[in-house]
């Protein structure tokens, strides 16, 4: 049975509160590729991911798209419109088959007022968003595409199991997707990744894209700020 307490944000709520608020939510499944939220639509609910993953994309002037990120099980989105009542600022699509909890704006606002710990966690979440977007704005403003690529590869990676000195992106990223993440062209991404492979910094395996030498890639990323 669907329960709000499966989400980290609500993990410390009482069973009674979780059941009461959960009963006022909508629980829905989406197929891979199905649109969940469209850019500029007027809905204002908050959506929590029970299973699967979603992709969040911002449409720029001229039709260009920038991938903000992929959200996975336990994460949530849509809180900005729920807080200020504005239109949606991004497009959200089910990246895989996904099941979501849809919490109406009125329920979300009531919950964060009545459960202070949830409100505090939402504040921390918003601060993290501001910091992350500030970092990306600085990169877009001051760094060449290759340096934005280095930083994005590090962000997408995690420690490689049984190889603590390496990092891995699994599954291996699609070059056009990386280009959309850093607001560049696929050809530039392809050229720079081939150069990183030539230098022995990257290695493609069946398990994903391996960053063989993370300190070296980090050093290359930092060079962009010094040049």
PEURJO-V230682 format. One line per field, one symbol per residue. psi: psi as a letter, one per 40 degrees, with the letter a starting at -180 (. if undefined). burial: # if it has 24 or more other C-alpha atoms within 12 Angstrom, else .. A space follows every 50 residues. Layout:
psi: ???
burial: ???
//
This chain:
psi: hhhdeehddedeiiddddddddeeihhiiiihehhdhiheieifiihhhd iaiihhhhhiheeiihhdihiaheiiiedddddeeiiieihhihdihihi hhhiddddddddddgddddddddddddddddddddddddddeiidddddd dddddeiihhhegeeiiihhihihdddddddefaidddddddddddddee dihhideahhhdgdddddddddddee.
burial: .######.##..#....#..##..#.#.##....#####...######## ########......###################....############# #####.###.##..#..#...#.............#..##..######## #######........####...#.#.########...##..##..#.... ####....######..##.##..#...
//
